[in-house]
Amino acid sequence: MDYPFDSKLSLAEASALPSEVYFCPEFYAREMKNVFGKEWHWVCRADEVKEPGQWITSQIGYEPVIVSREVEGSLRAFSNVCRHRAAKVCRQPFGKSTRLRCQYHGWSYDLNGKLKTAPEFEGVEHFDKEKVQLPAFSVRELGPWVFVSLSAQPTDLLDQWSPFCEESKDFEIEKMRFVKRVEYSVQCNWKVFVDNYLDGGYHINTLHPDLAGVIPYSEYRSFTFPKSSLQTSPLRQGHKTEINSVRKGVAQYWWMYPNLMINLYEGVMDLNLVLPEGPEKCRVIFDFYFKETGQEQQSLIEKSLAVAHQVQLEDQEICEEVQRGLHSQFYSSGRFSVTREKTAYHFHQLIHQEVSS
């Protein structure tokens, strides 16, 4: 589809992606192919597939995915679509077994994705069971996480992540421990949620009153890298708020193209993954990590989860409102704040580059 957007303009001259790309089925389909079909995507924690026989399912764009740890210890990733009638091979979110068995007709595969049994297929001509294999994908471990790319020639994962690995060293994320996952269904295009995250703190003072008391707006800074960006700010101390009691030090807000966000604080990390579920719906996954997880820390952890939930509710409300507003016949696109929104423009440039290629 053709749409008005010039990615070569300076930030001072540029306008945002036009409204139709936030609800057009054709644009959404091209994103699924050109963005989610090519990039590296976070799928799980490495400790979820640590032992031989463990497997976990995920979704990358249109593609259901399985990640498994084979008996010899290698990590594998492949399509979670049975080669018989396209049902999911694994319908559960995770498990541990030596075979992956489709519940539709009982076809089973080993942990490398190779077909092992095809019940009642005797007499079928020109069918060689030994040649049937679930399509395999590239899979990599980086730190505490596992990533998968559907591309036949994926880029170097570390190229994208090297700025994060360098700049986040002081947070010692290798010492963070996963505590809880919370999911939200949001009635907006996935890009609306990312836009909200990448506005350089522009909405904090007006949308998040409690958070505004902790973040010194004048000291909020943003930086862009080839396929990621960083927003950072020191956090005020001394304010008697729930946020101030659980968010300390210097905050780093990382966005990794296309749909992963990582919030880093002293001893605390929130990982946010936004999964498209249609042109006007997405699912947001929040994984919460803490450096200290003992019994004496439980009150602090509960406060931290409550703070994150409140901020998410405020963000969700505005994102759903924006999605409705994008359908206005009198709105097409808006300009960027030069002071605040360079990370948002960077996101729009990347989306345009891949969808129009």
Backbone torsions as a table, in degrees:
resi	resn	phi	psi	omega
1	MET	NA	145.2	175.4
2	ASP	-91.9	137.8	178.8
3	TYR	-150.2	149.1	-176.5
4	PRO	-78.4	111.1	175.1
5	PHE	-164.0	127.9	179.0
6	ASP	-114.6	105.6	-176.2
7	SER	-80.0	-5.0	-177.4
8	LYS	-94.1	-5.8	179.7
9	LEU	-71.3	155.0	173.3
10	SER	-70.1	163.3	179.3
11	LEU	-58.2	-36.4	-178.5
12	ALA	-68.1	-22.4	-178.5
13	GLU	-102.0	-18.0	-166.8
14	ALA	-78.3	156.2	169.6
15	SER	-118.7	157.5	-179.1
16	ALA	-70.6	167.4	173.3
17	LEU	-54.1	143.1	-178.0
18	PRO	-68.6	156.0	-172.0
19	SER	-58.5	-33.2	-173.9
20	GLU	-64.6	-23.9	-178.3
21	VAL	-74.2	-6.6	178.0
22	TYR	-94.7	-1.9	176.6
23	PHE	-146.8	-2.3	-177.9
24	CYS	-75.7	122.0	179.2
25	PRO	-58.9	-35.6	-179.5
26	GLU	-65.8	-43.6	178.9
27	PHE	-64.6	-41.4	179.1
28	TYR	-59.9	-42.8	-179.8
29	ALA	-63.8	-37.4	178.8
30	ARG	-70.1	-34.4	174.8
31	GLU	-62.6	-43.8	-179.2
32	MET	-59.5	-36.5	-179.2
33	LYS	-82.6	-50.5	-169.8
34	ASN	-87.5	-22.3	179.7
35	VAL	-105.7	-62.2	-176.6
36	PHE	-73.7	-20.0	177.6
37	GLY	-84.4	-3.8	-174.9
38	LYS	-125.7	-35.4	-171.5
39	GLU	-79.6	165.4	169.5
40	TRP	-75.5	138.7	-178.5
41	HIS	-130.5	136.8	174.3
42	TRP	-67.4	130.8	-179.2
43	VAL	-120.4	-30.7	-177.6
44	CYS	-170.5	174.8	171.0
45	ARG	-82.2	147.0	179.6
46	ALA	-62.4	-31.6	-178.5
47	ASP	-73.4	-9.7	176.6
48	GLU	-79.2	-18.0	177.1
49	VAL	-129.7	45.0	-175.3
50	LYS	-79.0	-37.8	-173.3
51	GLU	-100.4	147.1	175.6
52	PRO	-54.2	132.5	-179.3
53	GLY	97.2	-16.1	178.1
54	GLN	-74.8	141.6	176.0
55	TRP	-142.8	158.2	-179.4
56	ILE	-146.4	146.9	180.0
57	THR	-106.9	154.8	179.3
58	SER	-152.8	-177.5	179.8
59	GLN	-137.4	126.7	175.3
60	ILE	-121.6	104.9	-175.1
61	GLY	61.4	-125.0	177.7
62	TYR	-82.0	-12.5	-168.0
63	GLU	-94.5	117.0	170.0
64	PRO	-71.3	138.0	-172.3
65	VAL	-129.7	144.6	170.5
66	ILE	-116.1	134.8	168.8
67	VAL	-115.7	128.7	-177.8
68	SER	-133.7	154.4	172.7
69	ARG	-104.6	111.4	-177.1
70	GLU	-72.1	169.1	-175.3
71	VAL	-58.4	-37.7	-179.5
72	GLU	-75.1	-9.5	175.6
73	GLY	106.8	-8.9	-179.9
74	SER	-76.4	152.3	178.0
75	LEU	-92.6	136.7	-179.9
76	ARG	-129.2	151.4	174.5
77	ALA	-138.2	137.3	179.4
78	PHE	-157.2	171.5	-178.3
79	SER	-66.1	136.1	177.7
80	ASN	-94.9	45.9	-179.4
81	VAL	-128.7	115.8	-177.8
82	CYS	-61.0	140.8	-177.4
83	ARG	-76.3	-0.8	-179.6
84	HIS	-90.8	-66.2	-177.4
85	ARG	-131.4	21.5	170.2
86	ALA	71.0	15.5	170.7
87	ALA	-73.7	162.9	174.6
88	LYS	-67.8	136.0	174.6
89	VAL	-68.1	-47.6	178.5
90	CYS	-115.4	117.4	-178.2
91	ARG	-94.3	-16.1	178.8
92	GLN	-86.7	156.9	-178.6
93	PRO	-69.6	-27.2	179.6
94	PHE	-161.1	168.2	178.6
95	GLY	-178.5	-176.4	176.8
96	LYS	-144.8	122.6	-176.6
97	SER	-167.2	171.5	175.8
98	THR	-97.4	-13.6	178.3
99	ARG	-132.8	149.7	175.7
100	LEU	-111.0	113.6	-170.4
101	ARG	-114.1	123.1	176.4
102	CYS	-72.6	129.1	-177.1
103	GLN	-79.2	-9.7	-177.6
104	TYR	-71.9	-59.2	-179.4
105	HIS	-127.3	10.8	172.7
106	GLY	83.1	9.4	175.3
107	TRP	-64.1	140.2	-179.7
108	SER	-129.4	151.3	-176.5
109	TYR	-131.3	152.3	174.8
110	ASP	-83.4	-178.6	-174.7
111	LEU	-73.8	-2.2	171.6
112	ASN	-99.0	1.7	179.8
113	GLY	84.8	9.2	-178.9
114	LYS	-87.7	134.8	179.9
115	LEU	-63.9	130.1	178.8
116	LYS	-111.3	-38.6	179.3
117	THR	-137.9	141.2	174.6
118	ALA	-135.3	88.8	-173.1
119	PRO	-55.9	139.0	173.4
120	GLU	57.1	39.3	176.4
121	PHE	-107.5	15.6	175.7
122	GLU	-63.8	140.3	177.0
123	GLY	87.4	-5.0	177.7
124	VAL	-76.4	120.9	-176.7
125	GLU	-82.3	152.9	177.1
126	HIS	56.1	37.4	178.1
127	PHE	-128.0	114.1	-179.7
128	ASP	-111.5	104.1	-177.9
129	LYS	-56.4	-32.8	-177.0
130	GLU	-66.9	-18.2	-177.9
131	LYS	-99.3	-0.9	-178.1
132	VAL	-88.5	125.2	-174.4
133	GLN	-145.3	136.7	171.7
134	LEU	-66.0	132.9	179.5
135	PRO	-54.5	131.2	-176.7
136	ALA	-96.3	150.0	179.4
137	PHE	-124.8	162.0	176.4
138	SER	-72.7	137.3	-179.9
139	VAL	-137.2	139.3	-178.8
140	ARG	-139.8	146.9	169.8
141	GLU	-101.4	136.4	175.4
142	LEU	-140.2	112.5	-176.4
143	GLY	60.6	-129.8	-177.2
144	PRO	-88.1	9.2	-169.7
145	TRP	-127.1	161.8	178.0
146	VAL	-119.7	137.3	-178.0
147	PHE	-126.4	147.8	179.4
148	VAL	-132.1	142.1	172.4
149	SER	-124.9	134.9	177.9
150	LEU	-82.3	-9.5	-175.9
151	SER	-70.5	143.0	175.9
152	ALA	-71.1	-23.7	178.4
153	GLN	-133.9	73.9	-177.2
154	PRO	-69.1	154.7	175.5
155	THR	-72.2	171.7	177.3
156	ASP	-73.5	116.0	-177.7
157	LEU	-58.1	-40.3	-176.7
158	LEU	-66.6	-27.6	176.6
159	ASP	-58.3	-43.8	179.5
160	GLN	-70.6	-37.7	-171.8
161	TRP	-92.2	-6.8	-176.8
162	SER	-60.0	-39.5	176.4
163	PRO	-60.8	-41.4	178.0
164	PHE	-63.4	-47.4	-177.9
165	CYS	-59.8	-36.7	-178.8
166	GLU	-76.6	-48.3	-172.6
167	GLU	-77.9	-19.9	-176.2
168	SER	-99.3	6.4	-174.4
169	LYS	-55.9	-37.8	-176.4
170	ASP	-66.0	-18.6	-179.1
171	PHE	-81.6	-12.9	177.8
172	GLU	51.0	57.0	-176.3
173	ILE	-64.3	-20.4	177.3
174	GLU	-65.1	-17.3	178.4
175	LYS	-96.2	-3.2	178.9
176	MET	-75.8	143.1	179.5
177	ARG	-118.5	132.1	178.4
178	PHE	-65.1	136.0	-178.3
179	VAL	-119.3	-43.6	-174.0
180	LYS	-159.8	151.4	172.7
181	ARG	-117.3	136.7	175.2
182	VAL	-130.5	137.6	-179.4
183	GLU	-121.5	146.7	179.2
184	TYR	-131.1	138.0	171.2
185	SER	-97.4	122.4	-173.2
186	VAL	-121.0	130.5	-177.1
187	GLN	-87.9	67.3	175.6
188	CYS	-155.2	159.7	173.2
189	ASN	-62.5	144.5	-175.9
190	TRP	-58.7	-29.9	-179.1
191	LYS	-70.3	-29.0	176.2
192	VAL	-62.2	-41.9	179.3
193	PHE	-64.8	-41.9	178.2
194	VAL	-66.9	-42.7	177.1
195	ASP	-53.8	-44.3	-179.1
196	ASN	-61.8	-38.7	179.6
197	TYR	-68.9	-31.7	-169.8
198	LEU	-100.9	22.5	-176.8
199	ASP	-91.6	19.1	174.2
200	GLY	65.8	29.8	-179.0
201	GLY	78.4	7.8	-175.1
202	TYR	-56.5	-35.0	-174.3
203	HIS	-94.8	-2.5	-172.7
204	ILE	-62.4	-49.1	-175.9
205	ASN	-63.0	-33.0	-174.8
206	THR	-96.3	-27.4	-174.7
207	LEU	-103.8	-29.9	-176.4
208	HIS	-120.9	78.7	-175.2
209	PRO	-59.6	-38.0	179.4
210	ASP	-69.2	-42.8	179.5
211	LEU	-65.4	-34.6	-179.6
212	ALA	-62.0	-28.5	179.3
213	GLY	-73.7	-13.9	-177.1
214	VAL	-103.6	-33.8	-176.8
215	ILE	-95.3	117.7	174.4
216	PRO	-73.2	102.4	-171.0
217	TYR	-53.5	-38.5	-176.9
218	SER	-68.7	-16.2	-178.7
219	GLU	-104.4	6.1	179.2
220	TYR	-75.5	129.2	-176.4
221	ARG	-129.2	151.7	179.6
222	SER	-131.3	144.3	-179.3
223	PHE	-139.4	141.7	178.7
224	THR	-114.8	147.0	175.3
225	PHE	-127.8	173.0	-174.3
226	PRO	-50.2	-46.7	179.5
227	LYS	-137.1	40.4	175.1
228	SER	-163.2	170.7	174.7
229	SER	-152.3	159.8	-177.6
230	LEU	-131.7	130.7	170.0
231	GLN	-116.5	134.9	-174.7
232	THR	-142.4	151.2	179.7
233	SER	-160.8	141.5	168.7
234	PRO	-69.4	157.5	179.6
235	LEU	-111.7	130.6	179.5
236	ARG	-67.0	145.6	174.5
237	GLN	-112.3	158.5	176.1
238	GLY	99.3	-13.9	178.0
239	HIS	-80.6	132.3	-177.5
240	LYS	-86.3	74.5	178.6
241	THR	-132.2	160.4	177.4
242	GLU	-61.4	-39.2	-178.6
243	ILE	-63.2	-43.6	-177.7
244	ASN	-63.8	-27.1	-178.7
245	SER	-78.1	-18.0	-176.1
246	VAL	-122.0	-7.8	179.2
247	ARG	-122.1	111.1	-174.1
248	LYS	-134.5	165.5	176.1
249	GLY	82.3	-139.5	177.2
250	VAL	-111.2	126.6	-179.6
251	ALA	-86.9	139.4	169.0
252	GLN	-121.2	128.8	178.4
253	TYR	-116.8	104.1	-176.5
254	TRP	-98.6	139.1	170.5
255	TRP	-121.6	127.6	178.5
256	MET	-113.7	119.3	-177.3
257	TYR	-56.1	134.0	2.4
258	PRO	-99.8	-20.0	-162.4
259	ASN	-140.8	22.1	-178.2
260	LEU	-117.3	134.1	179.0
261	MET	-128.5	138.5	-177.9
262	ILE	-130.7	120.5	179.0
263	ASN	-104.2	122.9	-177.0
264	LEU	-116.2	131.8	175.1
265	TYR	-135.6	177.6	177.4
266	GLU	-64.3	109.2	177.4
267	GLY	76.0	6.2	-175.5
268	VAL	-137.3	140.3	174.6
269	MET	-141.1	131.6	173.2
270	ASP	-114.3	128.0	174.8
271	LEU	-108.6	126.7	-178.3
272	ASN	-119.5	123.0	178.4
273	LEU	-119.1	125.2	179.1
274	VAL	-107.4	120.1	-175.8
275	LEU	-107.5	120.3	176.9
276	PRO	-63.6	137.1	176.1
277	GLU	-130.3	27.1	-178.1
278	GLY	138.1	168.4	-178.5
279	PRO	-57.8	-26.7	-175.4
280	GLU	-131.1	30.7	178.8
281	LYS	-152.0	142.8	175.4
282	CYS	-145.1	163.7	175.4
283	ARG	-119.3	130.2	-178.0
284	VAL	-111.1	124.0	179.5
285	ILE	-104.2	127.2	175.7
286	PHE	-112.4	120.5	171.9
287	ASP	-109.5	130.0	-175.1
288	PHE	-111.2	129.9	-179.1
289	TYR	-123.8	147.0	177.7
290	PHE	-140.1	145.2	178.4
291	LYS	-74.3	-38.0	178.6
292	GLU	-110.4	123.3	-175.3
293	THR	-128.0	14.9	-179.7
294	GLY	-68.8	173.3	-176.8
295	GLN	-57.8	-36.4	-178.4
296	GLU	-69.9	-13.1	-179.6
297	GLN	-97.0	-2.9	-172.3
298	GLN	-62.8	-38.2	178.8
299	SER	-63.1	-42.7	178.3
300	LEU	-64.1	-40.5	179.2
301	ILE	-63.7	-44.7	179.2
302	GLU	-62.1	-39.3	176.7
303	LYS	-63.9	-41.7	-179.6
304	SER	-62.8	-42.5	178.2
305	LEU	-64.6	-38.4	179.2
306	ALA	-66.4	-40.1	177.7
307	VAL	-62.2	-47.2	179.6
308	ALA	-61.7	-38.8	179.4
309	HIS	-64.0	-43.1	-179.8
310	GLN	-63.9	-44.2	178.7
311	VAL	-63.2	-40.5	178.8
312	GLN	-63.4	-41.3	178.3
313	LEU	-61.2	-39.9	177.9
314	GLU	-66.1	-41.7	178.0
315	ASP	-68.2	-40.8	-178.6
316	GLN	-62.8	-42.6	-179.4
317	GLU	-60.3	-44.5	-177.7
318	ILE	-73.1	-34.5	179.3
319	CYS	-65.0	-40.8	178.2
320	GLU	-69.2	-33.0	175.6
321	GLU	-66.6	-42.4	177.8
322	VAL	-61.5	-42.6	-179.8
323	GLN	-58.8	-42.2	176.9
324	ARG	-65.2	-40.4	-179.4
325	GLY	-65.9	-28.2	-179.7
326	LEU	-65.4	-17.7	177.8
327	HIS	-85.1	-4.6	-179.8
328	SER	-60.4	134.1	178.3
329	GLN	-70.3	-11.6	-177.9
330	PHE	-104.2	5.8	177.6
331	TYR	-122.4	135.6	175.9
332	SER	-126.9	-43.6	-179.6
333	SER	-165.5	158.0	178.0
334	GLY	-123.3	166.5	179.2
335	ARG	-88.3	169.0	179.2
336	PHE	-102.5	144.0	169.3
337	SER	-74.6	121.4	178.8
338	VAL	-64.0	-34.6	-178.8
339	THR	-70.3	-34.9	-168.6
340	ARG	-115.8	-33.2	-161.0
341	GLU	-107.7	31.0	178.9
342	LYS	-68.8	-30.0	178.4
343	THR	-70.2	-34.0	176.9
344	ALA	-67.4	-42.7	178.1
345	TYR	-63.7	-39.3	176.6
346	HIS	-56.7	-44.7	176.6
347	PHE	-60.1	-46.7	-179.1
348	HIS	-63.0	-38.6	178.0
349	GLN	-62.5	-43.0	179.8
350	LEU	-65.2	-43.5	178.6
351	ILE	-61.1	-48.3	-179.6
352	HIS	-60.2	-42.3	-178.2
353	GLN	-60.6	-42.6	-176.9
354	GLU	-82.1	-37.5	-178.2
355	VAL	-71.9	-31.4	-178.1
356	SER	-90.1	-2.5	-179.0
357	SER	-79.8	NA	NA
